[in-house]
Each structure stands twice: as C-alpha cells, then as structure tokens.
Amino acid sequence: HTMSCHRLCSVPSVRGTAPARRCVHGSPFRTCVPSPHPVGTKRGALSRVGLFGRREPSGSAEGGAKSSSSPKSTEKNLTPFPKDYDQLIAQCQKSLQRALDDDVPLMEIQFPPGGLDSVAGDVEGNTENNLTTLYLRGICAQFERNKTARTTRVFFPDPTELDIALCGASNSPDGVGAPDNASTKATFADWPGPCDFLEAPDFLSVSGLDKLLNKRVSLSDTTKAKAAGNKDENKDSCFVVAYPSLNISELVRTKELFDGERGGIDSGQNVPMVVCNGELERTRSDYYPPFWNAREMGPLREFAREFEGIYWVSNFKGSNPAVLFRAYPEPWQVLRRRRADDSYELVYTSDEFPGVQKVALEILPKFL
C-alpha cells in the first residue's frame, strides 16, 4: 500500500455493505451540522515579531527575565489550564487572534486530542487525526469571526485525509461506502474557505525520483496558482496545516509552502501559517538520530525552530504528573497535577520555550 492507501484502509468506522450517498469528491456524503460560530470584528494592527519563543508580546516591555523565581506572584494573571475541550478551543481562539494581530509568521498549536491528560499514542493514530480535525474546526471559527475565513486555506496531509474532512468516512478499498451511522463526520464540510492537501503520494514522490528527474513542483507555486484562479479573492490570507506529522515528506511540503512567503515577511506581505499538532518538537530536538534523513533534517530542524508556540499542552505522566502549558502571549507554565485534590500547582514559568526534554529532566525533578 502507499501511505495514502494505508490511511484509507485504517480509517475507523468504514465497515458495512450499505451504499452511501456521495459528495462531489466521490466519498460518502456525511450530514454535517452547520457551525453556529458568530462573526465579529476584523483583526487589529500588526507589529514586528521574531523567532520561536524569542519575541515580546504586543504592549509588553523589553528585557524581561527568562523565567520567574516566584511563579505564585504571577499565577493570578495567567490563563488557567482548560477544564475541557470547549474551554481549550476558546482559549486557543483568543491566543490565535493575538498572534495574528502581532503578525507572527509561523504559529504552532499543539495539544493531545485523546484527552487533556493524555499523550501522543494513547489513542489509535487515525482516531487522533479525526479528533484533531474536529477540534481544529472549532479553533478555525476565529477566522470566521475576523472575517478572513474565505481566504484561509486549510491543508490536510493527503487527498484521503482531505476527503474525510470534507465528506466524512471514506470508502473501504473495495469501494464499499461507509454506513450512514459512521462516527467520522464531515467536520470541514461547511468551511467557507478553500481546503487543500500537502501531497498526493505516488511512485515518484515516495521514491524520491521526482527530485532526481526534476519533476517536483513546489507546493508554494501550485498554491499561488490556485489562489490566482479564485474569482472571489486573488490571495490567501492564512495557511492552516493539520497534523503534518506522519512522515518527513509532509513537513517538507509544509516548509515549501512557507518558503514561498519568506520574501514578504519584512514588508508584511507574507501569508502567515498555523500548524496544528505537527509534533514539531520531535524535529526541533534530538528525537531523531543524526543520520536519519540527514540531508533534509537539517533545514527542517531550523524551520521547526522558527515557530512560535501560541497554544501548547504537553503532558508528563508518572507518579508525579505534570503539564507544560502556554496561551500566547503569556509565559510558558509548568504545572504539577496534584492527584489528592485534582488541582494544578504552578511551579515554573518562562518567557522562552523551555523544551519538553528540559522540563522532564531538569525542571520537574526540582518540584516533586
């Protein structure tokens, strides 16, 4: 199987023999409840930004300390850890708008979709993807509020994932449609803007021959051509990329997409990018061995380090569980989960991203 076929084959809730209605993309049409998201005001003025974790939020003074020695003194001014996903979405929308107002070029959203106390891998991979898509639709409602949804282009990893987002559960490999009660809904069926995919895996792209034969076309070029053909608007206002984390090719395409915008950053003419659950920390850190895809990992590692973490939830399990949490533009928080009363204790804050490895090995052992 190709990677796309593997995803299609492993999509949950596609068993059954009853034929299903089809959407224009050829997959069973899933009835989707219209989104009740209100529309509000446009985003505000823009200001200069820097790299991942190295910038001052709008309206703040320069020269702040990297970390706080007395986190209790700032606790009352910080966003609390969300109680449920509805609150997570609301907090994330607020952080997203603040980052857009500050003209942050590369924004990262990372949270566990399988439960607010879970980690990656706690639930099956396709279920994680489907849940990410569900919550991402709620987060993207902010673009409807600021009236830029029609020009916000949402990318999914491949045509299969795009098909699921737009039409619900895909067909099984033998062509049998999903049953009407399939649990995978058409989450983005009502999205007013364009939806796209990063790459359609084929023999040339999977083998790398497209590069050797000079057949590879930059995603930035193809996307600009599509935007130019849009009769309503001639330019995308934002790129949203959903979970480009399954293989290195997805992140390569994500980098290609943004590389076409670098020339416009200084003049404010670039299209900002939001990556949701891209597991970029694996690329930023030494998670992958140095010999693994060494030729491509170097540029990708630098690309991943440019992102600003605008909303982040990273859990640490064990006998003394904890969480790394941030809601832009506030400092990063390290919270201890106290099981005795099911509460959170703020033990550390930092204006710069501390890194998951540093939190686990250096910070948490000091606050048992």
Salt bridges, closest charged atoms under 4 A:
GLU75 OE1 - LYS72 NZ 3.57
ASP102 OD2 - ARG55 NH2 3.91
GLU108 OE1 - ARG284 NH1 3.04
ASP122 OD2 - LYS317 NZ 2.65
GLU144 OE1 - ARG137 NH1 3.13
ASP158 OD2 - ARG7 NH1 3.36
GLU161 OE2 - ARG7 NH1 3.26
ASP190 OD1 - ARG137 NE 3.24
ASP196 OD2 - ARG153 NH1 3.28
ASP196 OD1 - LYS226 NZ 2.89
GLU199 OE2 - ARG216 NH1 3.69
GLU199 OE2 - ARG253 NE 3.67
ASP210 OD2 - ARG216 NH1 2.98
ASP232 OD2 - ARG150 NH2 2.54
ASP236 OD2 - ARG153 NE 2.84
GLU250 OE2 - ARG7 NH2 2.63
GLU256 OE2 - ARG216 NE 2.82
GLU256 OE1 - ARG253 NH1 2.77
ASP259 OD2 - LYS255 NZ 2.77
ASP259 OD1 - ARG262 NE 2.78
GLU279 OE1 - ARG282 NE 3.82
GLU281 OE1 - ARG284 NE 2.87
GLU296 OE2 - LYS211 NZ 2.47
GLU302 OE2 - ARG305 NH1 3.25
GLU306 OE2 - ARG262 NH2 2.71
GLU308 OE2 - ARG326 NH1 2.68
GLU345 OE1 - ARG338 NH2 2.78
